Amino acid sequence: MIPEKRVLIKRTLPLLLIGLLVFIAYLYFFVDINEMIAVVKGINLFYFSLAVVVLLLDAVFYSLTWQYFLRPISVKVPFRKTLMFTWIGAFVDILVPAESISGDTTKAYLTSKESGKNAGKVVASVVSHRILSIAITLSSLIIGSLWLVTSQYKLPAPVLNLILLVVAGTSISLVFLFLLCFKGQLTQKIIDSLLRFLAFVLRGRLRLTSLRFKTRKALRAFHESIEILSKNPRSLVLPVVFSLVSWLLSVLLSFLVFVSLGHPIHFVVIMIVSPIAGCIQNIPIGVPGEVGLIEFTMTELYAALCFPLWGISLLEAKRISAAATILIRALTVWLTFFIGFMAAQWVGIKALVSDSR
């Protein structure tokens, strides 16, 4: 595994550096870097420390949401393992440029292995969690945008167009997930088509019959688990509550970062920017963590939405927004990456100890 990790890092590091260089170039040409650094130096460490605590609490409630999707379908995993797998999934999402897909796959694999349950059951919990998260994020974006519009705040045309594009794209992905959950025949046809494509590409190196049998067995378990969850709405109350708390904490994190810089921001602005950044981050463009693109998007959006509210120039708003964006990403990407890496190492060490016994 060590050579594979080294190869993966060697492949992703150049892309990561390219993303960073692009963002640095943006800061150099469109934002005064020295002034932005001065803003960062004025940070209030108390509020920034609170943001770190909020990040950790967010992970706890996010994991609790998933834990309570696992319980009704009889997948028993200790909460500490669920939390650990959540961190590892976040680590893989950042490292492998295929946002959400790679992390969710990793979480499903680790949980299935830990519980000994059919992978289809675990995937049902992961997909249900994903649907709930997308629904809350989409609602946040729509409510935040409507609030600004009804309060007679004029949204810049590019921002409005981007909001409409993200709402449309997110809605389509949500409908697609629902179809996969409740249209078994459609899901089977899609998977069969993928298997035939893989068999054609690999030219005989894939045991198609055996793999088709395993996938159909997993699909049966998946749809049975989805049916159990859909027929027990009471079991969904706690996941919804925990997911809402997780969403609120993610908004609070960004708010505390702006407060730490001495420039409080309206919650509604975060409700708009965070979903857009999250949607862009889910596009697998090939750069780990979509570093560069996300920072540029967040800086521009925060500046465009906040400079009229702060009563300052657009350039000054960009300096503040860039500083806040860097600090937010330091927590949501780099600190998350470090904790996820440590969790992955811990799980690997535990597995080695178990195997030796």
C-alpha positions in Angstrom: 0.0 0.0 0.0 2.9 2.4 0.7 4.1 2.6 -3.0 0.5 3.1 -4.0 0.1 6.0 -1.6 3.3 7.5 -2.8 2.2 7.3 -6.5 -1.1 8.9 -5.6 0.6 11.8 -3.8 3.0 12.3 -6.7 0.1 12.4 -9.1 -2.0 14.8 -7.0 0.7 17.1 -5.7 1.4 18.8 -9.1 -2.3 19.4 -9.6 -2.6 20.8 -6.1 0.3 23.2 -6.8 -1.3 24.3 -10.0 -4.5 25.2 -8.2 -2.6 27.1 -5.6 -0.6 29.0 -8.2 -3.8 30.0 -10.1 -5.3 31.4 -6.9 -2.0 33.2 -6.0 -2.0 34.7 -9.4 -5.6 35.9 -8.9 -4.6 37.5 -5.6 -1.6 39.2 -7.1 -3.4 40.7 -10.1 -6.9 41.4 -8.6 -6.4 41.7 -4.8 -3.6 43.5 -3.0 -1.8 40.6 -1.3 0.0 42.8 1.2 -3.2 44.4 2.3 -4.9 41.0 2.5 -2.0 39.6 4.7 -2.5 42.7 7.0 -6.2 41.7 7.4 -5.2 38.1 8.3 -2.6 39.4 10.8 -5.4 41.2 12.7 -7.2 37.9 13.4 -8.9 37.4 16.7 -7.6 34.0 17.8 -10.5 33.5 20.3 -13.1 33.5 17.6 -10.9 31.5 15.2 -10.4 28.9 17.9 -14.2 28.7 18.3 -14.4 28.1 14.5 -12.1 25.1 15.0 -14.3 23.7 17.7 -17.4 24.2 15.5 -15.6 22.2 12.7 -15.1 19.3 15.1 -18.7 19.5 16.3 -20.0 19.6 12.7 -18.2 16.3 12.0 -19.8 14.8 15.1 -23.4 15.8 14.1 -22.7 14.8 10.4 -21.6 11.4 11.7 -24.6 11.2 14.0 -26.9 11.7 11.0 -25.3 8.8 9.2 -25.4 6.7 12.4 -29.1 7.1 12.6 -29.6 6.1 9.0 -27.6 2.9 9.7 -29.7 1.9 12.8 -33.1 1.3 11.2 -31.6 -1.1 8.6 -29.7 -3.1 11.3 -26.2 -2.1 10.4 -24.5 -1.9 13.8 -21.3 0.1 14.0 -20.0 1.9 17.1 -20.3 5.7 16.8 -16.6 6.2 17.2 -16.1 4.1 14.1 -18.8 6.0 12.2 -17.0 9.3 13.1 -13.6 7.8 12.1 -15.0 6.7 8.7 -16.5 10.1 8.2 -13.1 11.8 8.7 -11.4 9.2 6.4 -14.1 9.8 3.7 -13.4 13.5 3.9 -9.7 12.8 3.6 -10.2 10.7 0.5 -12.5 13.3 -1.0 -9.8 15.9 -0.8 -7.0 13.6 -2.0 -8.8 11.9 -4.9 -10.3 14.5 -7.3 -13.8 12.9 -7.6 -15.6 14.8 -4.9 -18.2 13.0 -2.7 -18.1 9.8 -4.9 -14.7 8.7 -3.7 -15.4 9.6 -0.1 -18.9 8.0 0.0 -17.5 4.8 -1.6 -14.7 4.7 1.0 -17.2 5.1 3.9 -19.5 2.4 2.5 -16.6 0.0 2.0 -15.1 0.5 5.5 -18.6 0.3 7.2 -19.5 -2.9 5.3 -16.2 -4.5 6.3 -16.6 -3.4 9.9 -20.3 -4.6 10.3 -20.1 -7.6 8.0 -23.3 -6.5 6.3 -24.1 -6.5 2.6 -22.6 -3.5 1.0 -26.0 -2.6 -0.5 -27.4 -1.9 2.9 -24.6 0.5 3.8 -24.8 2.2 0.4 -28.5 2.8 1.1 -27.6 4.7 4.3 -24.9 6.7 2.5 -27.2 7.6 -0.4 -30.1 8.6 2.0 -27.6 10.8 4.0 -26.5 12.4 0.7 -30.1 13.1 -0.4 -30.9 14.7 2.9 -27.7 16.9 2.8 -28.4 18.0 -0.8 -32.0 18.8 0.1 -31.0 21.0 3.0 -28.2 22.7 1.0 -30.6 23.4 -1.9 -33.2 24.8 0.5 -30.5 27.0 2.1 -29.6 28.4 -1.3 -33.2 29.1 -2.4 -34.3 30.6 1.0 -31.2 32.8 1.2 -31.6 34.1 -2.4 -35.3 34.8 -1.9 -34.6 36.6 1.4 -32.1 38.9 -0.4 -34.5 39.5 -3.3 -37.5 40.3 -1.1 -35.4 42.6 1.1 -34.9 44.7 -2.1 -31.2 43.8 -2.3 -30.2 43.8 -5.9 -28.3 40.6 -6.7 -25.5 41.1 -9.4 -26.6 39.5 -12.6 -23.6 37.0 -12.7 -24.4 35.9 -9.2 -28.1 35.5 -9.9 -27.3 33.4 -13.0 -24.9 31.3 -11.1 -27.5 30.7 -8.4 -30.1 29.6 -11.0 -27.5 27.3 -12.6 -26.6 25.7 -9.3 -30.3 25.3 -8.3 -31.1 23.6 -11.6 -28.0 21.3 -11.5 -28.6 20.4 -7.8 -32.3 19.7 -8.4 -31.5 17.4 -11.3 -29.0 15.4 -9.2 -31.5 15.1 -6.4 -34.2 13.8 -8.8 -31.6 11.3 -10.3 -30.8 10.0 -6.8 -34.5 9.6 -6.0 -34.9 7.6 -9.3 -32.0 5.3 -8.3 -33.6 4.7 -4.9 -37.2 4.0 -6.0 -36.8 2.7 -9.6 -35.1 -0.7 -9.2 -35.3 -1.6 -12.8 -33.8 1.6 -14.0 -30.9 1.2 -11.5 -30.3 -2.4 -12.7 -30.2 -1.3 -16.3 -27.7 1.4 -15.6 -25.4 -0.9 -13.7 -25.7 -3.7 -16.3 -24.7 -1.1 -19.0 -21.7 -0.1 -16.9 -20.7 -3.7 -16.4 -20.9 -4.4 -20.2 -18.8 -1.3 -20.9 -16.2 -2.4 -18.4 -16.2 -5.9 -19.8 -15.6 -4.4 -23.3 -12.8 -2.2 -22.1 -11.1 -4.9 -20.1 -11.6 -7.5 -22.8 -12.2 -10.7 -20.9 -10.3 -9.7 -17.7 -13.6 -9.1 -15.9 -15.7 -12.0 -14.5 -18.9 -10.5 -15.8 -21.3 -13.3 -14.6 -20.0 -13.4 -11.1 -19.9 -9.6 -10.8 -23.4 -9.2 -12.2 -24.7 -11.7 -9.5 -22.9 -9.8 -6.7 -24.3 -6.4 -7.9 -27.8 -7.7 -8.2 -27.6 -9.1 -4.6 -26.3 -5.8 -3.4 -29.0 -3.9 -5.3 -31.7 -6.0 -3.7 -30.3 -5.2 -0.2 -30.1 -1.5 -1.2 -33.7 -1.2 -2.3 -35.0 -3.3 0.6 -33.1 -0.9 3.0 -34.5 2.2 1.2 -38.0 0.7 1.5 -37.5 0.2 5.3 -36.4 3.8 5.7 -39.2 5.2 3.6 -41.8 3.2 5.5 -40.6 4.3 8.9 -40.8 8.2 8.8 -40.3 8.3 12.6 -36.8 6.9 12.2 -35.9 9.8 10.0 -36.7 12.5 12.6 -33.4 12.3 14.4 -31.3 12.2 11.1 -33.1 15.4 9.9 -32.5 17.1 13.2 -28.8 16.2 13.3 -28.4 17.2 9.7 -29.9 20.6 10.3 -27.6 21.1 13.3 -24.6 20.1 11.1 -25.7 22.6 8.4 -26.1 25.3 11.0 -22.6 24.6 12.4 -21.1 24.8 8.9 -22.7 28.2 8.5 -21.5 29.3 12.0 -17.9 28.3 11.1 -17.8 30.8 8.2 -19.5 33.4 10.3 -16.9 33.0 13.1 -14.0 33.3 10.7 -15.4 36.7 9.4 -16.0 37.8 13.0 -12.4 36.9 13.9 -11.3 39.3 11.1 -13.5 42.1 12.6 -16.0 42.0 9.8 -19.2 40.2 10.7 -21.2 38.8 7.8 -24.9 38.2 7.4 -25.9 34.5 7.8 -27.9 34.8 4.5 -24.8 35.5 2.5 -23.2 32.4 3.8 -26.4 30.4 3.0 -25.8 31.5 -0.6 -22.1 31.2 -1.0 -21.5 27.9 0.8 -24.0 25.8 -1.4 -22.5 27.3 -4.6 -18.9 26.5 -3.4 -20.1 23.0 -2.4 -21.7 22.4 -5.7 -18.5 23.4 -7.6 -16.4 21.3 -5.3 -18.5 18.2 -6.2 -17.4 18.6 -9.9 -14.4 16.3 -10.5 -12.2 18.7 -12.4 -9.0 16.8 -11.5 -7.6 19.1 -8.9 -7.5 17.8 -5.3 -10.1 19.7 -3.2 -10.7 21.9 -6.3 -8.0 24.1 -4.8 -7.8 27.4 -6.6 -11.3 27.4 -8.2 -13.2 27.2 -4.9 -11.1 30.0 -3.4 -11.6 32.2 -6.4 -15.4 31.6 -6.4 -15.8 32.2 -2.7 -13.7 35.4 -2.7 -15.6 36.8 -5.6 -19.1 35.9 -4.3 -18.4 37.1 -0.7 -17.0 40.4 -2.1 -19.9 40.9 -4.6 -22.5 40.3 -1.9 -20.9 42.0 1.0 -19.3 45.3 -0.2 -22.7 47.1 -0.3 -23.6 45.7 3.1 -20.3 46.7 4.6 -20.3 50.1 3.0 -16.8 49.8 1.6 -15.2 49.6 -1.8 -15.3 46.4 -3.9 -11.5 46.1 -3.7 -11.5 46.4 0.1 -14.3 43.8 0.2 -12.1 41.4 -1.9 -9.2 41.7 0.5 -11.4 40.8 3.5 -13.2 38.1 1.5 -9.9 36.6 0.3 -8.5 36.5 3.8 -11.7 34.9 5.2 -11.7 32.4 2.3 -8.1 31.3 3.0 -8.9 30.8 6.7 -12.1 29.0 6.0 -10.4 26.6 3.6 -7.5 26.2 6.1 -10.1 24.6 8.4 -12.4 22.8 5.9 -9.7 21.5 3.7 -6.2 21.4 5.3 -7.2 20.7 8.9 -9.8 18.2 7.7 -7.2 16.6 5.5 -4.8 16.3 8.5 -7.4 14.8 10.8 -8.6 12.4 8.1 -5.1 11.4 7.4 -4.5 10.6 11.1 -7.8 8.7 11.2 -6.7 6.6 8.1 -3.4 5.9 9.7 -5.1 4.8 12.9 -7.5 2.5 11.1 -4.6 1.0 9.2 -2.6 0.4 12.4 -5.6 -1.2 14.1 -6.1 -3.5 11.1 -2.5 -4.6 11.1 -2.7 -5.3 14.9 -6.0 -7.3 14.3 -4.4 -9.3 11.5 -1.3 -10.1 13.5 -3.5 -11.6 16.2 
